[in-house]
Amino acid sequence: RAPLCADVVFQLQGGHRVFAHRVYLATACSRFYDLFTLEGPPESLGQGDGGSRDLSSWGRGFLSLRWEAVADP
């Protein structure tokens, strides 16, 4: 429910969350590789939209991407 080493969180309908590791996703699927090599988050995540990007044009299942700073455990 709250793993310490996951660096990706998928937010599903109904509030469910799935934790993952981007290195495994990127090596398993070229679409995830493309997603994780997009231009990174803005310099300061506290400003503007928090680093959000619309991905609805990518097709079904991809709605948006949001970078969020988290404390290092």
N, C-alpha and C positions, 0 to 999 in steps of 0.2 A: 504493500500500500504506500510506503514511503521509502523506497530504496535509497541508499546513500550514494551509489555510484552511477546511477542512470543519468544521462545527459539529454534525454528526449522524453517528453511526456505527450502522449496523444490524449486529447480531451474529446471524449465521445459524447453522443447524445445521452441524455439522462444523467449526466454528471460523472459517468465512469471515467477512470483514468487508466492508461496503459503506459508503463514505464519501459524504456528501451535504451539501447546504446547505439549512437549514430554510426560508429565504425562498423558494426554488424549489419545495420540496415543499408549503409552505403555500399558495402561489398556484396550484399545479396541482391540488390535491385538498383538499376541505373537511374531510375526516377528519384530514389532517395539520394543517390550520389549528386544528382543535379540540384536537388533541394538543399542539401547541406553545403554545396559549393557556391550558392548564391552570395551576393554581396552581404557582408556581415551586418550586425546591428549598428545603430548610430553610436557615436562617441559616448553620449550620455543617455542611458535608457530612461532617465527620469523626465525627459523632455518629449513633447509631441505625442505621438501615438504609441510610444513604448517599443518601437521597432517592429511594428506590425506590417505585414505584406499580404495583399490579396492574391490568393492562388486559385480562385474559382475558374479561371481559364484553363487550368491544368486538367480539368475533368472531374468526374464524380469522385468524391472522397476527399479531395483537397479543397478546403475552404479558405483557410488563412494560416499564416505563420506568424508567430510572435516570439520575439526574444525576451527573455526575462532574467534578470540577475538574481542569483540565489547565493545564500551563504555557503561557504565551503565547510563541509562537516569535519 
